Amino acid sequence: MNAQPRVINPSRAAQRTARSRLYYRWYVPYLFLLPGLLFYVVWTVYPLAYQLYISFFNWKIMPGQVSQFIGLSNYQKAFADPIFWMTLRNTVIYALVTVAGQMILGLAIAVMVHRVVIGKRVFRAIYYLPVVTSWVVVSFLFQYLFSASASGLVNFILHDVLHVIAKPISWMANANTAWIVIDALGIWKGVGWAMVIFLAALQGIPVELYEAAAIDGAGEWKQLRYLTLPLIRRTTVFVLVALMIGGFQVFISVLLITGGAPLHRTDVALSYMFNQAFGQLNFGYGAALSYILAVIIVLVSFMQMRLFNRPSQNVEY
C-alpha cells in the first residue's frame, strides 16, 4: 500500500523557522551591550566594591606595609567624629540653599524665556552658559570677585559705588561671609540647567489650557499656581532630586575658594573626605565616609520622590 505524502503547512513551517531564528539570535542584543557593560563593571562596579572593602581596613598605601582589618571601626569613628557631623551639616545647608535658589530662579527665568517670541534660543544659550564653564575657572573667578582688597569687584561696588559698607569685607576670612560666596557660586552655576529642564516642560503644555483658564477668569498668578505648577510636577521632582544629589556632592568650589578654612567651618563632606584620604592618607576612613554619604544621598532622594511625587488634585480657580 502506497504511503500518503506528508503535507506541510507553509504557515506552520514559516512559524517554526521564525522561532528557530529567534532562538538562535536571542543573544545578539547582549553582544552589543557587552562592551559597555564591561566598561561599567571595570570603571564603576569594581571601584565601588573595592572601596567598600577598603573601608573595613586601616588601609596602608605605602609598599611593604600591611593593612590591618578593623571591621566597623572606621564607621564607628565617623559617627563619633564631631568634625564630620559639622561638615555634613554644612553640606545639608549648602544643598538646601542652592537647590532652593536654583529652582526658584530657574523656574522664573524659564517662564520669562518661554514667553519670548524673538531670540528665545539666544537667551537660552546665555543663561545656560555658566553650566558648561569649568568649576575650577569660575571658582577662581568668584575668589577674585570677592577679594578682600578694594580692587575686588564686589567690595568696589559696595564700598566705592553704593557706599553701603565702611571698609572692604574680608569675605574668605569669616565662615559666614565665605558661605555667601560659595552659595552664590553654586546658585549661579546651576540656574541654567534648571531653566532648560523647566523650559522643556513648559513647552509641552498645550496653549489651549491657558486660553481656557483665561476665559474662566484666571490671572497670571492663578495660571502659574493652579495650571503650570501641577502640570510640571514630575519635572519639578526630577529637578529637585537631581539638584539635591549635586548639592550633596559639592567639592571643587569649597576646595579652591576656602579649602575648608577657618577650622573646618567651611568644609563639606566631600572636602573633609578628600583631606582624610589624600591629605592624612587615611584611606580606610575616607572610604567609610564616602559610603555613609552615599547612603544619606539615597535616603534623601527616596524621601523626596515619595513626598513630592504624589498625584495632584483638581483645583478650582
Secondary structure, DSSP 8 states (H G I E B T S, - for coil): ---------HHHHHHHHHHHHHHHTTTHHHHHHHHHHHHHIIIIIHHHHHHHHHTTEE---STT---EE-TTHHHHHHHT-HHHHHHHHHHHHHHHHHHHHHHHHHHHHHHHHHH--SSHHHHHHHHHHHHHS-HHHHHHHHHHHT-SSTTSHHHIIIIIIS--SSS---TTTSHHHHHHHHHHHHHHHHHHHHHHHHHHHHHTS-HHHHHHHHHTT--HHHHIIIIIHHHTHHHHHHHHHHHHHHHHT--HHHHHHTTT-STTTT--HHHHHHIIIIIS--HHHHHHHHHHHHHHHHHHHHHHHHHH-S-------
